[in-house]
């Protein structure tokens, strides 16, 4: 479905599923606020909103908002269909609302460490530690019931967007702060505790 909005003397549009009206309206409100503050709606402009990155392209007298293509190579390609990125935005927003946690900025191009056993394990945990560098999210994913080995070959550093390949639900917690621990079972988020070991979900 095509969503069209006019603000600040500009007309913008984007495409996503017709079942995503609520998050589409929220996204449009953010675009309007960002444009009022930073004049972001301009041809060939790249903007970040939350975890995702978007590309603005002028089409006639309108501006189309496209998303970096997470299902292919987001560093090289964009997609007109915002359904996936807006679905992730919606879930991240819901988790922050439920937990009342102060968000920590994280993007699709930040990295995390994954224990290889966690890729196929039915129960995994994510723990956010102090990041080691600017591109490190600080997140670590391990398999519950599997002892972490000292062998470096048992670990991989991946981009956060690559969680789409084996644990999409993990993306919903990416903005939670340092010290947070999350448990995911069979693809569903079942528990979150804060840095003081208080259950917040």
C-alpha positions in Angstrom: 0.0 0.0 0.0 1.2 3.5 -0.7 1.2 5.9 2.2 1.3 9.6 1.2 1.8 12.6 3.5 2.4 16.3 3.0 4.3 18.5 5.4 6.7 21.4 5.4 5.7 22.1 1.8 6.8 18.6 0.7 4.9 15.5 -0.3 6.5 12.2 0.7 5.4 8.6 0.1 6.5 5.1 1.0 5.2 1.6 0.4 4.5 -1.1 3.0 1.8 -3.7 3.8 -1.7 -2.4 4.2 -1.9 -4.1 7.6 0.8 -1.7 9.0 -1.3 1.5 9.2 -0.5 2.3 12.8 3.3 2.0 12.5 3.2 3.7 9.1 1.5 6.7 10.7 4.0 6.7 13.6 6.9 6.6 11.0 5.4 9.5 9.1 5.2 11.5 12.3 8.9 10.9 12.9 9.8 11.9 9.3 7.8 15.1 9.8 9.6 15.9 13.1 13.0 15.1 11.6 12.4 17.3 8.6 11.2 20.2 10.7 14.3 20.0 12.8 17.0 19.0 10.3 15.5 19.4 6.8 16.1 15.7 6.0 13.6 15.2 3.1 15.9 15.9 0.2 16.9 14.0 -2.9 19.5 11.3 -2.4 19.6 12.0 1.4 20.3 9.1 3.8 18.7 9.3 7.2 18.7 7.1 10.3 15.5 6.5 12.3 16.0 4.2 15.2 17.8 1.0 14.1 17.2 1.5 10.4 18.6 3.6 7.6 16.5 5.1 4.8 17.2 6.7 1.4 15.2 9.6 0.1 14.7 9.8 -3.7 12.8 12.6 -5.5 10.2 11.3 -7.9 8.7 14.2 -9.9 7.3 16.6 -7.3 7.3 14.0 -4.5 9.9 12.3 -2.4 9.9 8.5 -1.9 11.3 7.0 1.2 13.1 3.7 0.7 14.9 1.4 3.1 18.3 -0.2 3.1 17.6 -3.8 1.8 18.2 -6.0 4.9 17.4 -9.2 3.0 20.2 -8.6 0.5 23.1 -6.3 1.0 22.0 -3.2 2.9 25.4 -1.5 2.3 24.7 -1.6 -1.5 21.0 -1.9 -2.2 17.7 -0.3 -1.1 14.1 -1.6 -1.3 10.9 0.2 -2.0 9.0 -2.1 0.4 9.3 -0.8 4.0 7.2 -3.7 5.5 10.2 -5.5 7.0 12.0 -2.5 8.5 8.8 -1.0 9.9 7.8 -4.4 11.4 11.2 -4.4 13.2 10.6 -0.7 14.3 7.2 -1.6 15.7 8.6 -4.5 17.7 11.5 -2.5 19.1 9.1 0.3 20.1 6.8 -2.2 21.8 9.7 -3.7 23.9 10.8 -0.3 25.0 7.3 0.6 25.9 6.8 -2.5 28.0 10.1 -2.5 29.7 10.2 1.3 30.2 13.9 1.1 29.5 16.0 4.0 28.3 17.0 3.2 24.7 20.6 2.9 23.7 21.3 3.8 20.1 22.0 0.8 17.9 21.8 0.4 14.1 21.7 -2.4 11.6 25.4 -2.0 10.9 26.5 -2.4 14.4 28.0 -5.8 15.3 27.5 -8.5 17.9 29.3 -11.7 19.0 27.4 -15.0 18.5 28.4 -18.4 19.8 28.0 -20.8 16.9 25.8 -23.1 18.9 23.3 -20.3 19.3 22.5 -20.3 15.6 20.5 -23.5 15.9 19.8 -23.7 19.6 16.1 -23.7 20.7 16.9 -21.5 23.7 19.3 -18.6 23.5 20.2 -15.6 25.6 21.4 -12.2 24.7 23.5 -10.1 27.1 24.5 -6.5 26.4 28.0 -5.6 27.7 30.1 -2.5 27.3 31.0 -2.2 23.6 34.6 -2.7 22.6 34.6 -0.1 19.9 32.3 2.4 18.0 30.8 -0.3 15.7 30.3 -2.9 18.5 26.7 -3.0 19.9 28.0 -4.8 23.0 25.5 -7.6 22.5 26.5 -11.3 22.9 24.3 -14.2 22.0 24.9 -17.6 23.5 23.0 -20.9 23.6 21.4 -21.9 26.9 22.8 -25.2 28.2 25.9 -25.0 26.1 29.2 -24.1 27.9 31.1 -21.3 26.2 34.4 -22.5 25.0 37.7 -20.8 24.9 38.2 -21.7 21.2 37.9 -18.5 19.2 36.6 -20.5 16.2 33.4 -21.2 18.2 32.4 -17.5 17.9 31.5 -15.2 15.1 31.1 -11.4 14.8 28.2 -10.5 12.7 26.1 -7.4 11.8 23.0 -7.1 13.9 20.8 -7.2 10.7 22.2 -10.7 10.0 20.1 -12.0 13.0 17.3 -12.0 10.4 18.8 -15.2 9.1 18.3 -17.3 12.3 16.8 -15.3 15.2 14.6 -12.4 13.9 13.1 -11.9 17.4 16.5 -10.8 18.7 16.2 -7.6 16.7 13.3 -6.5 19.0 15.7 -6.0 21.9 18.5 -4.2 20.2 17.8 -0.8 21.8 17.8 -2.2 25.4 20.6 -0.8 27.6 23.9 -2.2 28.8 23.4 -4.9 31.5 20.2 -6.2 29.9 19.8 -10.0 29.5 17.1 -11.5 27.3 15.9 -15.1 26.8 14.4 -16.3 23.5 12.9 -19.7 23.2 11.8 -21.2 19.8 11.8 -17.8 18.3 9.8 -16.0 21.0 11.0 -13.5 23.5 10.1 -14.9 26.9 12.1 -12.9 29.5 14.1 -9.7 30.0 16.0 -8.7 33.1 17.8 -5.4 33.7 21.3 -4.8 35.0 20.0 -5.2 38.6 18.5 -8.6 37.8 15.0 -7.2 38.0 12.5 -8.9 35.6 11.1 -6.2 33.3 9.4 -8.5 30.7 
